[in-house]
Amino acid sequence: MDQSVADQTSFDFIVVGGGNAGAVVASRLASSASHPTVLLLEAGGTNEGFEGMSGVKRYQAAFSETSKANWKYKTVPQFGREIDYSRGKGLGGSTAINFCGWLVGPRDDWDEFAEIVGDGAFEWKNARECLKRVECLHDTVPEDFREYISPRAEDHGLNGAVDIAYEKVWHPSVRTVFEAGRQAGYRINPDVNSGDPIGFGIGATCVYNSSRVTAASGYLRSVPANLTIITDAHVAKVTFEGTTANGVLLTNGTHYLARKEVIISGGAINSPQILLLSGIGPSSQLEELGIDPVKDLPHVGANLQDHCFSTAGIVVRSEGENEDPISRQTPSPMGWLKMEEVFDSKEFRDLPSSTQSFLRKPTVPMWELVTHSPFLDGHRSSLHENVMAGMALIMLPQSRGTVTLQTANPLDKPLIDPKFLSHPFDQRVAIESMRKLLQFLEAPILQDKTIRKVGWPESSSDEGLLAHFQSNLHSSWHMSGTVCMGQSENTSCVDSDFRVHGIDRLRVVDMSVVPFVPNTHTQTTAYILGEIASDKLITEYRLNEGKAPA
């Protein structure tokens, strides 16, 4: 960075956070015809070198105790254990450390989102077009596996910013797992990323030519002169003139001013933390910590939602080289599934009628079945053996958690309480999904190869299955909803233009704004939100009319 840039303290737009949504917004604004000045602030580093790391090296770099690419959050104890709540830190955000899964989710999710917030910009038909600007799909499925997966070009972006592909080498167990899915009664879905994920299929990955593709490599590789990126810049709070945001203050004392907008894109943990530190949130909580309230918004930090999961596995005879699941570079078949047992349950009937109706929509799953999981702790295979670990993830959880401040110090980690399985419906889905996972692992084609079972519940009763789920619970790191979008500040934090209720020139654009956690893996959702927000900002400020913003 040259000295003139380093000395600049005023910009048209300031974006806080260089993850999925923040990278999109910063890039799209800076690339608009009027070339506004944009400052992108990232608390972490550049994360250079992550793209080319192998699976094992990347895992070690991202999840070691000394990692600089991970915020290394933990929850408050859930069933007697702190749960790892990893979040990516540095350019690319969590796209630098996640498991590269590229899953789009149900079209019904987006239409429900649009209805809740009262804005057609979030309907599937628009979200899909935004997704096509993100995606650059490379259809690398081997011909002899096309009976299982065959994406249609018209359903995908082919020239977007983020390269996605399918693995080039497919382990023989992939075919075995698909046949197990068929034997368990699940239909094969040739493209789970078409807007209808229901069935058994394989998603793409954000890996291309042996390199991880992140939000940084996709959107920030070629930076225009009017986009300034500063890393290792930890934002302490947003600053205001009355109830109008005018800039941000860093923990090192540097104050940057925004002539137009401050856009917070810190994710579902850091965005509510920044708002609370800035005086936006429940006034009583803020005053207890000595923070002067700017706006009493009681839902900031509330509504935390996440997909939790549990595991069970089998040791099978190897169909090729035996490998650790983390290092195995092969597609992982997955299922997005419904359960009649849950539809017939009291817990389902006790849900609000609107939630029942949504769950019955054709593309909305109740649970996700994942194979080849790396999360089955403490079980190792011997020569000519492989551990095949399955995961049962709860979709559309009804439990709601919180993100709150411990202190007014921006360097202190917030308190995170997901309240996993606190809702009876989630408990019922946990029980029935674990039961279904065990049935899948006992499919005849798998039984023929099974040497022993590992990590199974001690009992198949409802109580035994729930106890197993609780004691082996993990987070999928899909945390969402903590600055939720809605039509009234009585029930939400931002409006459908991403503007914080009651505050001028301050927006939040990331997974914290979704009214419910999407029934999928969330990185695609974050990218789409970034594109939608960019469209709204560019239109509002007439940035594509070729004039400097007034």
N, C-alpha and C positions, 0 to 999 in steps of 0.2 A: 504494500500500500504506500503510495507516495505521500509526501508531507501535506500537500493540499487537501487530499482526501482525509487524512488523519485529523486535520484541523477543522474539518467541516462538522458542524454540530446541528444544522437544520436541514430537514429533508421534507419532501412532500408527504411521503408515507413511511412509517416505521413498522416493520414486521418483526415480531418477537418470536423466535423459534424457527429453526431450519429443518423441520421434519417434513412429512408428506405435504400437509396443507400449506404450511408456511413457505416452503420452497416453491410451490405452485403459484401462490399469490404474489410473492416477490418477483418471480420470473415473468408472470403474465402482466403485471402492472408495469414493470420496467420495459417490457417489449411492446407496449401499446404505442400508438402512433405519435402521441404527444410527448413521449419520453419523460415522464415525471421522474424526479429523483427519489430513489427508494433505498432505505437502509434496512438490511437484514441482520438482526442480532442473534447470535447463537451462544448459549452458555457453555457448550462444550467446544471441542477442537474441530479440526478439519476431517478427522477419520480417514485420512489418506492411507491407502493400502488395504482397506477392508475388502474392496471389491474383488481383489485377486486371491484372497485367502481360501484355502481348502476348508471343508466343513469342520474338521477337528480344530485347526488353528483359529478359525473364526469363532468357534464355540469358546475356546479358551480365552481369546482376546476379549470377547464380549461378556463372559460370565465369571471370570476370575475375580477374586477379591480386590485386585489392584486395577481392574479395568477402568479406563478413563472414558469409555464409550457407553457406560451404563450408569444411570442414576442410582442403581442398587437399592431401590426401595423395598421395604418389607411392610406387610400389613400388621395391624394389631393382631394378637392371637386369634385364630379361627380353629375351634375344636382343639385347643391346647397347643397350637403350632403357629408361629409366624409363617406367612406364605410369601414366597418370593414374588415381588411385583416389579420385575425388571422393566425399565424404560430406556430407550436409546437416548444417548447424549452425544451431541456433536452434529455436524452437518449430515443430513439424511435422517436424523432422528432414529426411530425404531426400525426404519428400513435398513439401517446399517447392521442391526444385530438380530433381526427376526429370522424365522425359518423359511423365508422366501416364498411362502405359499401365496398364490395369486387366485383368490376366490371372490367372485362377484356377489353372490347371494341372490335372494328372491326379488323379483320385480314387485311383488306385493309389498315388500318392505318400503320401497320408495313411494308407492301410492299411499300407503298408510302414513308415512312421514309427511307427505304433502297435505293430507287431510288434517292431521293434527295441527300443523303450523299455519294452515290456510294459505298455501302458496304453491301454485302449479309448477314453479321452477324445480321442485323436488320430486315431481312425478317421474315414473320410470322412463317415459319417452324422452324426457330431457336429460335425466341422469345417464341414460344409455348413450346419448350423443356426447355428453361430457366425458364419459368413460372412453369413447373412441378417440378423443383427443389425448387421453393418457396412454392408451395401449398401443404397442407396436408388436402384434402377435406374429411369432414365427412358428408355423405349424410343423414341428419336428417329430410328430408321432410316427414311429416305425410302421410300415405297412402291415406287418403281421399282428399289430395290436389295434388296428382300426376297428375291429369288431367291438372294442370296448370304448374307444374315444375317437370322435370325428367332428371337431369343431367346424362350424360353417363360417366362412369369411364375412358374410353379411352381419353376423352377430358381434363382430369384434372390430377394434381399431387396428389398422395395419400400418399407420404412419405416425403414431403417437410418440410421446417423449420417453416412455418407459418400455424397454425391450422385455418381452416375456416369451417364454418358450416351454417346451416339454423336454424332459431328460432325453439325451441321445442313447444312453445305455439303459435297457430295461431288464431288471433282475427277473429270473424265471418265476420267482414267487408272486410277481404281479398277477400273472394268469391264474395261479392257484387261489389268490385272494379274491379275484373276481368270481371265480367259480364257487367259492365259499359264500359270497354274497348272494349268488343265484340260489344256492341250496338253502340259504336262510330266508328266501322269499323276497329279496330285494331286486327291483328291476335295474337293468344297466342303463345309465344315463350317458349318452354319447357326448354331452357337453354340459357340465354342471355350471359353467359360466355363461349360459345363454339367457339367464334371468329366471330359469326354473332349475333349481339344484336338486330336486327330489329324486332319490335313487342312489345308485352306487356308481361312482365315477372317479375321475382324476382331474384335479385342477392344474393349471399351468404354474410355473415358477418365475420369479423375477431374477432368473439367471440366464445369461446368454453368452455364448462363446467362452464358457467356463468362468465368467465373471459375474458377481452379484451386481444387480442394477438397483441403485438406491434413488431416493428423491433427489439427492445431490448430483449423482451422475446423470440423472434424467433431465433435471431442470436447471442445474446450476453449473454445468460444465463450461458453457460459453456465456460468460457474464458480460452484459453490455456496460458501457462506461457509466451509465446513470444508475446502476445497481451497485451499492457498496455493501460488502459482506464483512462483518467483524465477528470473529470467533472469540471464545473465552470471554464473552461479554455477558455477565450474569445480571439480569434485570432485577432490581430490588423492588421497584414499584412504578406504576403509571403516575404521572404528575398532571395536575388540573389547574384550570382557572375556573373557579366555581364548580359547575358540573360539566365542564367541557375539557376533554383530554387534550393536553398540549405537548406531551412528550413522555419520556421514560428516564428514570434515574438508575444507573448501574450501581452495583455494590462497591465499585471503586470510586464512586463519587461523580463520575462523568454524567452529564445531563444532555440528552439529545432531544431536540424539539421537532415536532411534526406539524407541518403547515396544514395538512389535510386530515389524516387519520392515523391512529395507532391501532394496529391489528395484532391481537394476541393469538399465537398459534403454538402454545406450549404443551398441548395435549391434556388429557383428562385429569392429570394430577397437577401439573405445573400451572395450567391456566387458572383454575380456581384459586390456587395458592397466590398467584400474582394479583388477582382481583382482590382477594381478602387483604393482602398486604397493602393494597392501594386504597383501602377503605370502602370497598364495594362488597357487601355481603350482609349477613345478619348483624345488625347494629350492636345487640347485646354482647355477642361473641367478640366483636372488634373492640368494644370499649373495655372489656375485661382484660384485653392484652395491651391497652394503651394506644390503640389505633383510632384516629379520628374518623368517624364514618363520613363518607362522601355521598353514599347512596345506600339506603337500607333495602337490600335484596335478599330475602331469607332463603332462597333456593340455591344460592351460590355454594358449591361444595356438597350439595345434597344430590340425591337421585343417582348415585354411583351404581353402575351395572357392569357385570362382567360375566363371561362364560367360564364357569368352573368345570373341572372334569376329574375323573378318577380312572384307574387303570386295572387291567388284569392281563395275563399273558400265558403263552405256551412256549415250551422249548421244542423246536421241530428239527427234523433231519435237514441238513443244509441241501439246497438245490443249486448251489454254486459256492463261491468263496464265503466263508463265514466272516461277518463284519459287524462292527458296532453300529447301531442304528444311526448314530450321529454322523458317522463318516460315510454311510451307504448313500451313494448318489444314484438313487433309483426312484421312480414315481411311487407315491404312497396312495393306494386306493382309499377312498373315503366315501361315507354315506351320509346323506342328509335325509332324515327319515321321520315319519309320523308314527304314532303308537295308538292303536284303538284302545288298548288297556287304559291309557291316560284319558282319552275322550270319555270313557265309561266311568271315570272315577269321581268321587265326591269333590276332590280338590279342584278338578276341572269345572264341575258344576257350580262351585262356589266363586269362581272368577266373575268379574263384571261381564255382562253380555257382550260388550264391545271387544273385550279381549278374547272371549270364546269365539266370536265371529272371525277375528283376525287369525287365530290359530287354525281355523278350519279352511282358510283360503288355500288354494291348490298348491302354491309354491312355498308355503311357510313350513319349515321343519320344526319338530319338537326336540330333536337331539341329533348329534353328529357322531358318527362312528369313524374313528381314525385308526389306521393300522400302521405298523412300523414306527411306533412312538419311541422317543428316547427317554421317556419319563418313568420307566419301571425300575425303581431304585433297587440296588443291591442284588441284582440277578445277572449272572454272567453265563455265557455258553462256552462249551468246550469245542475242540476240533470236530468238524463235521456237524456242528449244531448251530442253530441260530435262535435267539429269543425273538418271538413275534409278540410284541406288546400292543394291546388295543387300548383305545381311549374312548370313554363315553362323555361327551360334552353336552351340557344343558343349554339348549337354545331358548330364546325369549324368557330369560329368568325374571321372576317377579320380585325377588329380593332387592332391596335398595340399601345402599351403604352411603358413607360420607367421607369427604376429605376436609379436614379442619386443620387449623394452625396449632402448633404446640407453643410457639412464641412469636413475637413480632420480628424476629431475626430472619431475613430472607435466606440465610445460609443454613438454617435448621430445616430438617425434613418435616413435611406435614404428617399428621396422623391419618392413616388410611384404614378404614374399616369397611370392607365390602359386605359384611354381614351375609356371607355365603350360606345358602340353604336355610335362611331364616323364614322363608315363606313356605307354607305347606305345599303349594303347587310344585315348587322346585324340589322339595323332598320326594314327592311322588314321581317326578320325572327322573330324579337320581336313582330311585329304586328300580323303576321299570327299564331305564336305559342300561343300567348295570346288568339286569337280568337278560336283556336282549344281547348285550355284548358277550356274555358268557355263552349264550346259545349260538351266536355266530362262531365263537372259538371252538365250538363242538360240532361244527358242520362236518359231514362225512369226509370231505376231501382233506380237511385239516386233521381230523382224528387219525386218519391213516398215516400222517406224518408226525404226530405228536409223541414226544418222548416223556414229557411231564408237564404239569401245570405249575405256574409260578404266580404268586401275588393274587391268589383267588380269595374271595370271602370265606370265612369260616362257616357261614350258614347261608342258605338260599332263602331264608325267610325275609319278609320286608325289613324287619329290624336288623337282621344280619347284613343285608345288602346296603342299607342306609349307613350302618356303622362302618362298613368297609369304605364306602364312598367318602365319609367324613374323615376317616383316619388316613386316607390316601389322596386327599383333595389337593389339587393344584389350580393355579390361575392360568388361563390361556393368554393373559396379558392383552385382553381386548377391552380394557376399561373405557367406559363411555358415560356420557350423560350428566356430568357434574356442573355444567353451565348450560342447562338444557334450553332448547328453543321452544317458543310457544307464542300464543297470541296475547298473553296478559302477564304483567309482572307479578300478579298474585299466584301464578302457577309456573313461571319460567324465569329465565335470566336474560335471554336475547330474543329479538324478533326475527322474522324470516329473512331480513336483510343482514343478519348477523350482528346487529347493533345492540349494545347493552342497554336494557331498559332504563330510561331516565338519564342517560349519559350521552352527550354529544361527542362525535368523532372518536368513538371507541368501539371496536368490533372484536369478536372472538370467532376464529375459524379453525376448527379441529374437531376431534371426536368428542370433545366435552359438550358440544351443542346438540348432539342427536337426542331426540326425545326418548328413544329406546335403543338398546344395543342391537345392532343389525344381526340378523341370523346368518352370519358368515364370519370369515376372518376379515379384520377391519381395515387393512391398509388400502384396499381399493376404495372403500367408502371415504376415507380421509382425502385421497386424491380427488375424488369427485366433488367433495365439499369445497376443496380449494378451487376447482374450476368454476363451480357455481358462484362462489363468493367473488372470484375475479370478474366474472361476467357482470355481476351486479355493480361492483365498484367502477369498472370501466364504463358502464352505461351511465351510472349516476354522475360521474365526473367528466363524462364526454371525452374520455381519454383517447378514443380512436378517431377523433375529429382533427387530429394533427396540430392541436394547439397546446401550449403549456397550460396545465391546470390553473384555473383562476383562483 
